[in-house]
């Protein structure tokens, strides 16, 4: 036990983990909202197209 404690003193302090800092969410930009809208529309259209293809079988 003494050896483990003495070895722990030799480890530099930079090897230990830092305290956790919560990430601050960034505000949503208009560009991001536009591309989310385009992606949502593309998803809905593709789901409708798949439904059309499946119903023809």
C-alpha positions in Angstrom: 0.0 0.0 0.0 2.9 2.3 0.7 4.4 1.7 -2.7 1.1 2.5 -4.5 0.8 5.8 -2.5 4.4 6.7 -3.2 3.9 6.0 -7.0 0.8 8.1 -7.0 2.9 11.1 -5.8 5.2 10.7 -8.8 2.4 11.0 -11.4 2.1 14.6 -12.7 -1.1 16.4 -11.9 -1.8 16.8 -15.6 -2.5 13.0 -15.8 -5.6 13.4 -13.6 -9.0 14.2 -15.1 -10.2 17.8 -15.0 -13.5 18.8 -13.6 -16.5 18.4 -16.0 -17.7 21.6 -17.5 -21.2 21.5 -19.0 -21.3 22.5 -22.7 -23.2 25.6 -23.4 -25.7 25.0 -26.3 -25.2 27.4 -29.3 -28.2 29.3 -30.6 -29.9 27.9 -33.7 -29.0 29.8 -36.8 -31.3 30.6 -39.7 -29.1 28.5 -42.1 -29.4 25.5 -39.8 -33.1 25.9 -39.6 -33.4 26.1 -43.4 -31.4 22.9 -43.9 -33.4 21.1 -41.2 -36.5 22.1 -43.0 -35.1 20.9 -46.4 -34.1 17.6 -44.8 -37.5 17.2 -43.2 -39.3 17.8 -46.5 -36.9 15.4 -48.3 -37.6 12.7 -45.7 -41.4 13.1 -46.0 -41.3 13.0 -49.8 -39.1 9.9 -49.8 -41.4 8.2 -47.3 -44.3 9.0 -49.6 -42.4 7.6 -52.6 -41.6 4.4 -50.8 -45.2 4.0 -49.8 -46.2 4.5 -53.4 -43.7 1.9 -54.6 -44.7 -0.6 -51.9 -48.4 -0.2 -52.6 -48.0 -1.0 -56.3 -46.7 -4.5 -55.5 
